């Protein structure tokens, strides 16, 4: 369920961050001189200049709102055990980068991809249950530093049809983790900044295992 909790950046008001220790704001990995590294994922990415880390309180707020929306849309429990918040940063309320990981061990070939596509349907149904106009693209495959990601866009619209925000969702199965990087934006400039640093990400071997890729 890693992406579920990353969908709702547009909903909450975001307060300004004060001075904070960046490594206190993440569940896994470390931030050194504006560069984030995750040992579990084998992922390295630079934080763009002028963008601020989200605090744990802000991320918890997104998660709680996401859970509420899921419960409103579906009369069933969702398992969030094992979910880790990785790198989260923002330019402002409507331009946010979020990343999460969650253990996922396939019981059969292709199970992760099936699950990822089902989660996309859950996201769309959750938005629609809140009266939000939403459109989505088809899932495509995109490669970043040798790792293949399933990628799609979700567009949230106001009642008059005007686009409020667009969300670009990247997901892959890496080293036994469902890894998601999600960008929410309302301007081409912010989108380009986030995609620019994201597509320069580096992925390496970790825990004596090769980075897993989507077939």
C-alpha positions as CSV (number, residue, x, y, z in Angstrom):
1,X,0.0,0.0,0.0
2,X,3.0,2.3,-0.3
3,X,1.5,4.7,-2.9
4,X,-1.8,5.0,-1.1
5,X,-0.4,7.3,1.6
6,X,1.4,9.4,-1.0
7,X,-1.7,10.5,-2.9
8,X,-3.1,13.2,-0.7
9,X,-0.6,16.1,-0.7
10,X,-3.1,18.5,-2.1
11,X,-5.5,18.0,0.8
12,X,-3.6,19.3,3.8
13,X,-2.4,22.8,4.5
14,X,1.4,22.6,4.9
15,X,3.1,24.6,7.6
16,X,6.6,26.1,7.2
17,X,9.5,24.0,8.4
18,X,11.9,25.5,11.0
19,X,15.4,24.3,11.7
20,X,15.4,20.5,11.9
21,X,17.7,17.5,11.7
22,X,16.9,16.0,8.3
23,X,17.7,12.5,9.4
24,X,15.1,12.7,12.2
25,X,12.4,13.1,9.5
26,X,12.9,9.8,7.6
27,X,12.4,6.2,8.5
28,X,15.2,4.7,6.5
29,X,18.4,6.1,4.8
30,X,20.3,9.3,5.5
31,X,20.7,12.8,4.2
32,X,24.2,14.3,4.0
33,X,24.8,17.7,2.4
34,X,21.5,17.7,0.5
35,X,21.9,14.2,-0.8
36,X,19.6,11.3,0.2
37,X,20.9,7.7,0.3
38,X,18.9,4.6,1.1
39,X,20.9,1.4,1.8
40,X,17.8,-0.8,1.6
41,X,16.7,0.4,-1.8
42,X,20.3,1.2,-3.1
43,X,19.0,4.6,-4.1
44,X,20.7,8.0,-4.1
45,X,19.1,11.3,-5.1
46,X,19.9,15.0,-4.7
47,X,17.4,17.3,-3.0
48,X,16.8,20.4,-5.2
49,X,18.0,23.8,-3.8
50,X,15.4,25.9,-2.2
51,X,13.0,23.0,-1.5
52,X,12.2,22.0,2.1
53,X,12.0,18.7,3.8
54,X,8.6,17.7,5.2
55,X,8.5,17.1,8.9
56,X,7.3,13.8,10.5
57,X,4.3,15.7,11.7
58,X,3.4,16.8,8.1
59,X,3.9,13.3,6.7
60,X,1.8,11.7,9.5
61,X,-0.9,14.2,8.7
62,X,-0.9,13.0,5.0
63,X,-1.0,9.4,6.2
64,X,-3.9,9.9,8.6
65,X,-5.9,11.8,5.9
66,X,-5.2,9.0,3.4
67,X,-6.4,6.4,5.8
68,X,-9.6,8.3,6.5
69,X,-10.3,8.6,2.8
70,X,-9.7,4.8,2.3
71,X,-12.1,3.9,5.1
72,X,-14.7,6.2,3.6
73,X,-14.3,4.6,0.2
74,X,-13.9,1.0,1.2
75,X,-15.4,-0.9,4.2
76,X,-12.3,-3.0,4.8
77,X,-9.0,-2.8,6.6
78,X,-5.8,-2.1,4.8
79,X,-2.5,-3.4,6.0
80,X,0.1,-0.6,6.5
81,X,2.6,-2.7,8.5
82,X,6.1,-2.3,7.2
83,X,5.5,1.0,5.4
84,X,8.5,3.3,5.6
85,X,8.6,7.0,4.7
86,X,11.8,7.8,2.8
87,X,12.5,11.1,1.2
88,X,9.8,13.8,1.3
89,X,10.3,17.4,0.3
90,X,8.2,20.3,-1.1
91,X,8.4,23.7,-2.8
92,X,5.0,24.6,-1.4
93,X,1.6,23.1,-0.6
94,X,0.9,22.0,-4.2
95,X,4.4,20.9,-5.3
96,X,5.6,17.9,-3.3
97,X,7.9,14.9,-3.8
98,X,7.2,11.8,-1.7
99,X,8.8,8.4,-1.5
100,X,8.0,5.2,0.4
101,X,8.9,1.6,0.6
102,X,7.2,-1.5,1.9
103,X,8.3,-5.2,2.0
104,X,6.8,-7.2,-0.8
105,X,7.8,-10.8,-1.6
106,X,6.2,-12.2,-4.7
107,X,4.6,-15.6,-4.3
108,X,4.4,-16.0,-8.1
109,X,5.9,-14.2,-11.0
110,X,4.0,-11.0,-11.9
111,X,2.2,-10.7,-8.5
112,X,3.8,-7.3,-7.7
113,X,2.7,-5.8,-11.1
114,X,-0.8,-7.1,-10.6
115,X,-0.9,-5.6,-7.2
116,X,0.4,-2.3,-8.4
117,X,-2.2,-2.1,-11.1
118,X,-5.0,-2.9,-8.6
119,X,-3.7,-0.2,-6.3
120,X,-4.1,2.3,-9.1
121,X,-7.8,1.4,-9.3
122,X,-8.1,1.9,-5.5
123,X,-6.5,5.3,-5.8
124,X,-8.9,6.4,-8.5
125,X,-12.0,5.0,-6.7
126,X,-10.9,6.7,-3.4
127,X,-10.7,10.1,-5.1
128,X,-14.1,9.6,-6.9
129,X,-15.7,8.6,-3.6
130,X,-14.8,12.1,-2.3
131,X,-16.5,13.8,-5.2
132,X,-13.1,14.6,-6.9
133,X,-13.0,14.7,-10.7
134,X,-10.1,12.5,-11.7
135,X,-8.5,11.2,-14.8
136,X,-5.5,8.9,-15.3
137,X,-3.1,7.8,-18.0
138,X,-2.2,4.2,-18.9
139,X,0.7,2.6,-17.1
140,X,3.9,2.7,-19.0
141,X,7.4,1.4,-18.3
142,X,10.3,3.9,-17.8
143,X,13.9,3.1,-17.0
144,X,16.0,5.1,-14.6
145,X,19.7,4.1,-14.1
146,X,18.9,0.5,-15.2
147,X,15.8,0.1,-13.0
148,X,12.4,-0.3,-14.7
149,X,9.5,1.6,-13.2
150,X,5.7,1.4,-13.8
151,X,4.6,5.0,-14.4
152,X,1.3,6.7,-14.7
153,X,-0.3,10.2,-14.1
154,X,-3.4,11.1,-12.1
155,X,-5.0,14.5,-12.8
156,X,-7.3,16.0,-10.1
157,X,-9.8,18.5,-11.4
158,X,-12.1,21.2,-9.8
159,X,-15.8,21.0,-10.4
160,X,-15.4,23.4,-13.3
161,X,-13.0,21.0,-15.0
162,X,-9.9,23.1,-14.3
163,X,-6.8,21.0,-13.4
164,X,-5.9,21.5,-9.7
165,X,-2.8,19.2,-9.5
166,X,-1.2,16.4,-11.5
167,X,0.4,13.4,-9.8
168,X,3.1,11.3,-11.5
169,X,3.5,7.9,-9.8
170,X,6.6,5.8,-10.2
171,X,6.8,2.2,-8.7
172,X,9.2,-0.7,-8.8
173,X,10.0,-3.9,-7.0
174,X,13.6,-3.5,-5.7
175,X,15.4,-5.8,-3.3
176,X,12.1,-7.2,-1.9
177,X,10.6,-3.7,-1.5
178,X,7.6,-2.1,-3.2
179,X,9.3,1.3,-3.8
180,X,7.3,4.3,-4.9
181,X,8.3,7.9,-5.8
182,X,5.4,10.2,-6.3
183,X,5.4,13.9,-7.5
184,X,2.4,16.2,-7.0
185,X,2.6,19.5,-8.9
186,X,0.5,22.4,-10.3
187,X,3.2,24.0,-12.5
188,X,5.5,22.9,-15.3
189,X,8.4,24.5,-13.5
190,X,8.0,22.5,-10.3
191,X,7.3,19.3,-12.3
192,X,10.5,19.8,-14.2
193,X,12.6,20.3,-11.1
194,X,11.3,17.2,-9.4
195,X,11.6,15.0,-12.5
196,X,15.0,16.4,-13.2
197,X,16.5,15.3,-9.8
198,X,14.5,12.1,-9.8
199,X,15.7,11.0,-13.2
200,X,19.3,11.6,-12.1
201,X,18.8,9.0,-9.3
202,X,21.4,6.3,-9.0
203,X,20.7,2.7,-8.1
204,X,23.3,0.2,-6.9
205,X,23.6,-3.4,-5.6
206,X,22.6,-3.7,-2.0
207,X,22.7,-6.5,0.6
208,X,24.5,-8.7,-1.9
209,X,21.4,-8.6,-4.2
210,X,21.0,-7.2,-7.6
211,X,18.4,-4.5,-8.1
212,X,15.3,-6.2,-9.3
213,X,13.6,-4.9,-12.4
214,X,10.1,-5.3,-13.9
215,X,10.1,-7.8,-16.8
